Amino acid sequence: MGRTERELDSVEEVALVARARRDLLLRAHRYKLRWEDLEDCYSQATLELIAHARRGGAFAGRAHLGNLLEQRFLSRIRDRRRALSGRSPMQAALEASTPLGVLGEEGVELVDMRAELEKLVVLREDLARIERLAHALTPDQRLVLACQVGLQMGRGEFCRRFGWSSEKCRKVAQRARVRLRGLVAGEEQVDRPPP
């Protein structure tokens, strides 16, 4: 039997063992990664053994080949988990990302998975309260705050756009912040139960 025939036999052995052990190994380790990642790790391990067989590497038998396949599979799983846990910033970012959906779907609501739910609820309540209290400000005060906060517009651009002097813009914005802060503080005192 020539070397090419032995290589072919070794490659066929790898293929047979990989096919026979695939479902068992994927099910046994399904809790470690997503299914697609497990399949990818298994494919990598199988290709490594096929490459070894093509280079003339020998195996003691099917049991030995099965053990090698499992070892390489587990090694690929460990590598992938390390990449996902932060050794590879790109892989960690991709893992934490949220798909936006496919073309033609209605708007997909994005959720910040890092934000704590309680903190998010409190921030939304604060924003709703500020929006409600802002109606007590003068129209000029609302305009200045809306442009500064909502549009991130600088004082120079605001003054050019609305024909105000820099000093008028500064004073109106300062008065608006002080008044809004006072309204928020007054509402908080009303909401608190008496001692």
Secondary structure as UniProt FT lines:
FT   HELIX           3..28
FT   TURN            29..32
FT   HELIX           35..54
FT   TURN            55..56
FT   HELIX           62..82
FT   HELIX           83..87
FT   HELIX           89..96
FT   TURN            103..104
FT   TURN            113..114
FT   HELIX           117..133
FT   HELIX           134..136
FT   HELIX           139..145
FT   HELIX           146..150
FT   HELIX           155..162
FT   HELIX           166..191
//
